[in-house]
């Protein structure tokens, strides 16, 4: 079935949300609407609609004018078997001792690597993105330097690849959380596929706000691969939830944003240990002061 997208940008969250709400009245109506902040410090928001029928371009033009947005760009998407596409395009990823792969590449797992199986249909968080890859490399570096995680949390876990990586190299249970229940379900499916149900516990939570997380704190290692804004908002809770001399591995940070994140975490008791850039993205390894 053909699919169309209609995308525009405008300044301001409230205006973007109002435009998104107005798009619900279009005929034919969109099957989905998304409103997202553009992560480039421009202050712009992207509003997009997905359609199974050719959208009303005149109606879209009127909405963009009324809401002060740029003209919508309407595109017809080709019919693609996305799972098959992912299987073809996403080659296995090596990150230090870790090897992230799909079921279609199970025969490629090297004997000297730690395998992390992520189903092709759950491609976000496979390690191909610079943020996930950076976190896996940071974890590998800590382990190479002799650190042993005895109480580890993965905040905003997505596919739970980072939680599973920690559970593969250390014997202690790991807690993984995400604000989105769908992501938690994906995480649990991946944990089961890797036979780590007894080692990785997945919960729905915003930040550290869940009984399981509060009871398990303080942690000696916390992953948070999210975005700059949520990371900055999380800094005080991170300071309260990481034990003295414990570590935080942070990513989802565009390179120009890293200094601001470092400064905020320094105010909350963390010192910079490593700063790694992979293309546009920075991963920070921070250690809480004694």
C-alpha angles and dihedrals in degrees: 000000000000117000129201130199128202115196135179140157134222139163122266135035096241093051091046092051091048091053091048090052092049091053089065088074095058120117115246086037121223119252090220140008127201131193115190137167112240105240098221101090090252094120090233127135126208120221119192139175131198121212136187089198128050103276125239101262092188091054091048091050090052092049093049090052094047093049099040095245131142117264112283116255108220118200134176111223120218118245104260134173092227097192090053089046092052091049090054098042105036108075119189116280127223118205111173107297092350128094115192114197146154127241089259089063099043091118090061096062106124116228092233095053134083107240123221113187117209118176114240091235088062097052101153107096096024092129097258092105115083092236096057092040090050092051093050091050091048091051091049091050093052091050092048088054091056102261115146118196111221098169115025133174131189109203115198089012102179105180090002091238092140094048090049092049090055091046090052095057102034128048099225127095119264127210119216124191139181133179091226120073091209089058090048090053090050090049092051091049091052092046089053092047088055093046092240100125091121092049107041121053115195123203138171110244144141104236110312093336102121131093093239092054095044091050093048096049141139097064127195091209131025127181118203112176100169128105137299097260097051091042091056091046089050095052099095092048089046089055090052095044103046117077121236109284089012122132138241121198109200131185143151085091122135111225096251090051096057098087091055092050091048091051093051093048091047087057087054095053104272130127125205114251102168137002117195127183123202110182104302098349134084127206118198128202110200132180124208114236117253 
